[in-house]
C-alpha cells in the first residue's frame, strides 16, 4: 500500500477511509475502508499518544486498514482497546497485536475477541502523555465501554453515540433501558464531556445537545410505539413496524425492527405493555 500521509490538525475534517486526521494534538483518526448503511463512511480507529500510542477500536480485520494503523503508529503502538466486540470494531485487534506486540484490553472475551487483559468501568490506562478512563455504557451492547481522554475530556464513544444517526438496539444483548441510562450518565459526568470522537462519522464538538437529542428522539419513538399499539389493539413488532418507522426508508426496516422490539421490552418492564413472551421478537403485544 502507499505510505500513510502525515495527519493534519483538522477537527472538522470528514471521516474518509485511509486518510489520517489529527483531532487534537496526540489524537489521530484513521477510518477503515468499510463504508455502508450501518457504518456510514466507515469505522473510526483512533491513535492516542505521541511517544507511546494506544489504538482505540482497531476496526474490522481488513489488511489495508491494519497496514495503515501499523504505519501511522510508527513502532509506538503499545496497547489496543476496544469499545465493544461487534464485527466492525474489534476483529483487527488480533492482527494488529501480532504485528506490533501491543497488549489488547477490553470488557471481556466474546464474539471471537480475546483480550490480554479484562477491564471495566473506571479502569485507567496511562501512557507517557495521556490517560484513558473506561466508562461502562451498556445499551447498544452489554459489554460497551466508552473511553475518556482525561484532560481533553474527549470521549471515544464507539457505537454509543454516532454522528448523524442513531444506533440500533438489538435485544437480548441490546437493552433500551440500559441505553437511556447510559446516555444520561454521559450528561452527568463531571467534569463534562468536551467533545465526542464517535465510532462512525466526524468529531462532535457540542456533545450535550446531541446526547439530549438522542434521548428525546428515543422517547418520541417510544410514544409512537404506544400510539401504534393503541390503534392496533394488539400486534407484533412486524405489525407495528411500518407505522412506527414511517419516517425511515424501507431498506432500514429489517434493522429498525430490533429497536422497536427493544422499546416494547422497556415498556413491558415498566408495566405499560404486556406480551406472552417479551423474549420472542415474533410475539404479540398489547397495552397493559
Secondary structure, DSSP 8 states (H G I E B T S, - for coil): -------EE-TT----BT--EEEETTEEEEE-S--BTTTBT--EEEEE-SSSEEEE---S--HHHHHHHHHHHTT-EEEEE-S--STTTSTHHHHHHHHH--EEEES--BTTB--SEE--TT-EEE-SS-EEEEEE--SS-TT-EEEEETTTTEEEEETSSBTTB-----TTT--HHHHHHHHHHHHH-SS---EEEESSSS-BSSHHHHHHHHHHHHHHHHHHHHHHHHHHSSEEHHHHHHHHTTTS-GGGHHHHHHHHHHHHHHHHHHTSEEES-TT-TT-EEEE-
